[in-house]
Amino acid sequence: MKTGEAEVWLRRQLTAIYEPDEAANIATMVMEHITGLTRVDRIVRKEEPLTATQVEHITAIAQRLQQHEPIQYVLQEAWFAGMKLYVNRHVLIPRPETEELVQWMSRIC
C-alpha cells in the first residue's frame, strides 16, 4: 500500500463513526505519526510504498479508533502548552480549555 492510498483508506474507515472533516484530521494525525512525514511531504511522496509493519500499524490503529478509543490514547501522545505529552488510559487527556486557563493564569501571576 502506498502512502496516499493508506491515508484515503484510513479516512474512509473512520467516516463511519466521525464526521468527514474529523475523520480527515484524525487520518492526518495517524499518518504523520506512522510515517514521520508532514502533510506536505506525504503529498509529495504519496506514491511511496509503506512497509508491511506500517500497514499493520495503521490497520491496528483503525480498529482501535473504530472502537471509539480516543486518538490520544491510540497514539499515546497529546499536545499541551506546546509540549508533546505521553498519555494512556490511566491519565486524563489534556483539554484545550485547561491550556487556555493555564495561559490566562500565567498572564495574571
FENQUI-V197176 format. One record per backbone hydrogen bond with DSSP energy under -1.0 kcal/mol. NH is the residue of the N-H (numbers start at 1). CO is the residue of the C=O. If there is no record, write none. Layout:
BEGIN
nh co
NH CO
NH CO
END
This chain:
BEGIN
nh co
3 48
4 46
6 2
7 3
8 4
9 5
10 6
11 7
12 8
13 9
14 10
15 11
17 14
18 14
23 19
24 20
25 21
26 22
27 23
28 24
29 25
30 26
31 27
32 28
33 29
34 30
35 31
36 32
42 38
43 39
44 40
45 41
46 43
48 45
50 1
55 51
56 52
57 53
58 54
59 55
60 56
61 57
62 58
63 59
64 60
65 61
66 62
68 65
69 64
74 70
75 71
77 72
78 85
80 83
83 80
85 78
91 88
99 95
100 96
101 97
102 98
103 99
104 100
105 101
106 102
107 103
108 104
109 105
END
